[in-house]
Amino acid sequence: QVQLVESGGGLVQAGGSLRLSCAASGSTFNINAMGWYRQAPGKQRELVATISSSGTTNYADSVKGRFTISRDNAKNTVDLQMNSLRFEDTAVYYCNAVWNAYGLKIDYWGQGTQVTVSS
């Protein structure tokens, strides 16, 4: 089992910045990719950014150049620095960890943290 706890959400004006953090605990040894997803009201959950255990990153086109994902494997944390925030970035942001071992692949999710960008 892996537990993910997010922090750092809140209310910010358009153009501002926020930093989200996610800490993993439990069976973290077999975590491969980690990432952030978001879900706005009435919309499906979508990928924001992912980072592999070796540091390879992937971003949604809508956040490229504005968001930066980083990871500390020793501390089992993944952060999302969000700059130049827009109203359309408003959503609940979820931390994700992909656990691979013994022929199994399991997605773990945090409880979500609200990010609200006022226009």
Number of C-alpha atoms within 10 A of each C-alpha: 9 19 16 20 17 21 18 15 18 14 14 18 14 17 14 14 17 19 16 21 21 25 17 24 14 9 11 17 13 15 22 17 20 29 26 26 19 22 19 16 9 6 9 9 15 14 18 24 23 25 20 17 14 10 15 11 16 16 18 13 10 11 17 12 11 13 20 19 24 20 22 12 16 6 11 16 18 24 22 22 15 20 17 15 23 20 15 13 21 20 21 18 26 26 29 23 27 18 20 15 11 6 5 7 13 13 13 18 21 20 14 22 20 18 22 20 21 16 11
